[in-house]
Amino acid sequence: MKHLFSIIAVAGMTAIVACGPSAAEKAEKAKQDSIHVADSLSKIATMAKAKADSAAAAEKAKADMEMAKAAEAAKAAHEDSVTKKLIKEPKAAKAKK
């Protein structure tokens, strides 16, 4: 009886292994996997480009802000120099007054 159960167990395991996917099913799964990998890589590339674009936009905004601050500081320094009579007021500014 013990041998009978062993034979049935071995036959059952053999049947399970033999009922695996066919070559066509394996090929289709490999194709689907490669499509999935390509889609994933495309999404990663798109996200990386978006991140780079965002960083570039942030750098441009920072540079614009620094340039505006520098222009404002230069204008304030010029007005201060005119007020302290270190330099003469431009003729165009005198004409506006």
C-alpha positions as a printed NumPy array, in Angstrom:
array([[  0.   ,   0.   ,   0.   ],
       [  2.872,   2.301,   0.827],
       [  4.373,   1.725,  -2.621],
       [  1.039,   2.441,  -4.262],
       [  0.84 ,   5.891,  -2.646],
       [  4.43 ,   6.628,  -3.663],
       [  3.702,   5.681,  -7.271],
       [  0.549,   7.842,  -7.294],
       [  2.481,  10.79 ,  -5.802],
       [  5.255,  10.485,  -8.408],
       [  2.678,  10.178, -11.223],
       [  0.863,  13.259,  -9.908],
       [  4.042,  15.359,  -9.803],
       [  4.973,  14.215, -13.302],
       [  1.514,  15.185, -14.57 ],
       [  1.778,  18.646, -13.004],
       [  5.204,  19.263, -14.571],
       [  4.06 ,  17.95 , -17.97 ],
       [  1.055,  20.309, -17.984],
       [  3.237,  23.452, -18.032],
       [  2.947,  26.191, -20.652],
       [  3.618,  25.357, -24.284],
       [  6.358,  26.921, -26.402],
       [  3.837,  29.271, -28.05 ],
       [  2.585,  30.4  , -24.648],
       [  6.159,  30.982, -23.481],
       [  6.905,  33.015, -26.633],
       [  3.771,  35.13 , -26.153],
       [  4.675,  35.752, -22.502],
       [  8.206,  36.782, -23.518],
       [  6.745,  39.181, -26.113],
       [  4.376,  40.703, -23.545],
       [  7.24 ,  41.048, -21.067],
       [  9.408,  42.869, -23.614],
       [  6.52 ,  45.227, -24.456],
       [  6.066,  45.91 , -20.743],
       [  9.793,  46.648, -20.311],
       [  9.779,  49.002, -23.324],
       [  6.746,  50.86 , -21.943],
       [  8.395,  51.161, -18.539],
       [ 11.61 ,  52.521, -20.051],
       [  9.603,  55.018, -22.091],
       [  7.799,  56.227, -18.966],
       [ 11.093,  56.561, -17.096],
       [ 12.612,  58.56 , -19.953],
       [  9.561,  60.843, -20.064],
       [  9.721,  61.422, -16.314],
       [ 13.465,  62.143, -16.484],
       [ 12.91 ,  64.671, -19.286],
       [ 10.126,  66.339, -17.315],
       [ 12.37 ,  66.53 , -14.264],
       [ 15.21 ,  68.041, -16.31 ],
       [ 12.833,  70.563, -17.901],
       [ 11.516,  71.504, -14.472],
       [ 15.029,  71.976, -13.119],
       [ 15.971,  74.122, -16.123],
       [ 12.858,  76.262, -15.664],
       [ 13.66 ,  76.699, -11.966],
       [ 17.242,  77.736, -12.792],
       [ 15.983,  80.245, -15.375],
       [ 13.496,  81.694, -12.894],
       [ 16.257,  81.963, -10.281],
       [ 18.578,  83.702, -12.76 ],
       [ 15.787,  86.104, -13.798],
       [ 15.081,  86.91 , -10.157],
       [ 18.767,  87.536,  -9.423],
       [ 19.048,  89.772, -12.476],
       [ 15.992,  91.765, -11.39 ],
       [ 17.446,  92.148,  -7.877],
       [ 20.766,  93.301,  -9.32 ],
       [ 19.034,  95.863, -11.551],
       [ 16.98 ,  97.109,  -8.612],
       [ 20.102,  97.374,  -6.439],
       [ 21.947,  99.271,  -9.185],
       [ 19.044, 101.689,  -9.591],
       [ 18.855, 102.234,  -5.824],
       [ 22.615, 102.802,  -5.651],
       [ 22.43 , 105.31 ,  -8.504],
       [ 19.546, 107.183,  -6.879],
       [ 21.459, 107.202,  -3.588],
       [ 24.532, 108.621,  -5.31 ],
       [ 22.404, 111.319,  -6.948],
       [ 20.747, 112.118,  -3.606],
       [ 24.136, 112.423,  -1.871],
       [ 25.299, 114.578,  -4.801],
       [ 28.173, 112.227,  -5.526],
       [ 27.144, 112.24 ,  -9.166],
       [ 25.015, 114.589, -11.244],
       [ 21.446, 113.759, -12.1  ],
       [ 21.066, 112.647, -15.738],
       [ 19.71 , 115.298, -18.118],
       [ 16.794, 113.071, -19.11 ],
       [ 15.693, 112.836, -15.47 ],
       [ 15.904, 116.624, -15.049],
       [ 13.715, 117.115, -18.112],
       [ 10.995, 114.842, -16.676],
       [ 10.788, 116.914, -13.464]])
